[in-house]
Amino acid sequence: QVQLVESGGGLVQAGGSLRLSCAASGIVFSFFGMGWYRQAPGKQRDLVATITTGDSTNYADSVKGRFTISRDNAANTVYLQMNSLRPEDTAVYYCNAVRLRSGRTLDYWGQGTQVTVSS
């Protein structure tokens, strides 16, 4: 059974920092591209950052220079370091794992963790 469990969300003042973690189980973690997405109330789920199996990273323009995604294959965990937080970063943050295998896409999601940034 695949599980992605996010943690580290919470309430923080603008300008503060949080570090999100996503612990994966039930998959061969090193074979999966990992990502963080977020969804604010009434809005669609948007990409925040991704990291490939080769550690290449990609960021949404709105978080470049403030957020850093990283992965620890030995710990089966992906992280999102969020600095200089803004009220517009308030959302539920979701962890995603994706892999192409035998022509099929394996795509898994965590349950989400709430991040609230107060002004």
C-alpha positions in Angstrom: 0.0 0.0 0.0 1.4 3.3 -1.1 1.4 6.1 1.5 2.6 9.7 1.2 2.5 11.4 4.6 3.0 15.2 4.8 4.0 17.0 7.9 5.4 20.4 9.0 2.5 22.7 8.1 1.2 25.3 10.5 0.6 28.9 11.2 3.4 31.4 10.6 3.7 35.1 10.3 4.7 36.7 7.0 8.4 36.6 6.5 8.7 33.4 8.5 9.8 30.0 7.4 8.5 26.4 7.5 9.9 23.1 6.4 7.5 20.5 5.0 8.3 16.9 4.9 6.7 14.0 2.9 7.5 10.5 4.0 6.8 7.8 1.4 6.2 4.1 1.9 5.1 1.3 -0.4 7.1 2.6 -3.4 10.7 2.4 -4.6 11.2 6.0 -3.7 14.4 6.6 -5.8 12.5 5.7 -9.0 9.9 8.4 -8.5 9.9 12.0 -9.4 8.6 14.0 -6.5 6.7 17.2 -6.2 4.9 19.7 -4.1 1.6 21.2 -5.1 -0.7 23.6 -3.3 -4.4 24.5 -3.4 -5.9 27.6 -1.9 -9.6 27.8 -1.1 -11.7 28.2 -4.3 -8.7 27.7 -6.5 -7.2 24.9 -8.6 -4.2 22.8 -7.4 -1.0 24.4 -8.7 2.5 23.1 -9.0 5.0 24.5 -6.4 8.2 22.6 -7.1 9.4 19.3 -8.5 12.5 17.2 -8.2 13.5 14.4 -10.6 15.2 11.1 -9.8 18.4 12.9 -10.9 17.8 15.8 -8.5 16.9 18.3 -11.2 14.5 20.9 -9.8 11.8 23.1 -11.1 9.8 25.8 -9.4 6.8 28.0 -9.9 7.8 31.5 -10.7 6.0 32.7 -7.5 8.3 30.7 -5.2 11.6 30.9 -7.0 14.3 32.2 -4.7 12.2 31.5 -1.6 11.4 27.8 -1.6 13.8 24.9 -2.0 12.8 21.3 -2.7 15.2 18.4 -1.8 15.0 14.7 -1.4 16.7 12.1 0.8 16.4 8.7 -1.0 17.8 6.9 2.1 15.0 8.3 4.2 12.3 8.0 1.5 11.5 11.6 2.1 11.1 14.8 0.1 11.3 18.2 1.7 10.1 21.7 0.9 12.0 24.5 2.7 9.8 27.7 2.6 11.4 31.0 3.5 10.1 34.6 3.3 6.6 33.3 3.4 3.8 35.6 2.2 0.0 35.5 3.0 -0.6 34.4 -0.6 1.4 31.2 0.1 -1.5 30.1 2.4 -2.9 26.8 1.0 -3.1 23.1 1.6 0.2 21.7 0.4 0.2 18.2 -1.2 3.0 15.8 -1.9 3.1 13.9 -5.2 5.0 10.9 -6.5 5.1 10.0 -10.2 6.8 7.5 -12.4 6.4 6.0 -15.8 6.6 2.2 -15.7 5.8 -0.1 -18.6 3.9 2.6 -20.5 1.7 3.3 -17.4 1.9 6.3 -15.2 2.0 5.7 -11.5 0.8 8.8 -9.7 0.3 9.1 -6.0 -0.8 11.9 -3.7 -0.6 12.6 0.0 -3.5 13.9 2.1 -2.1 17.4 2.4 -0.9 19.7 5.1 -2.3 23.2 5.8 0.1 26.2 5.6 -1.3 29.5 6.9 0.6 32.7 6.6 -0.7 35.7 8.6 0.0 39.2 7.6 
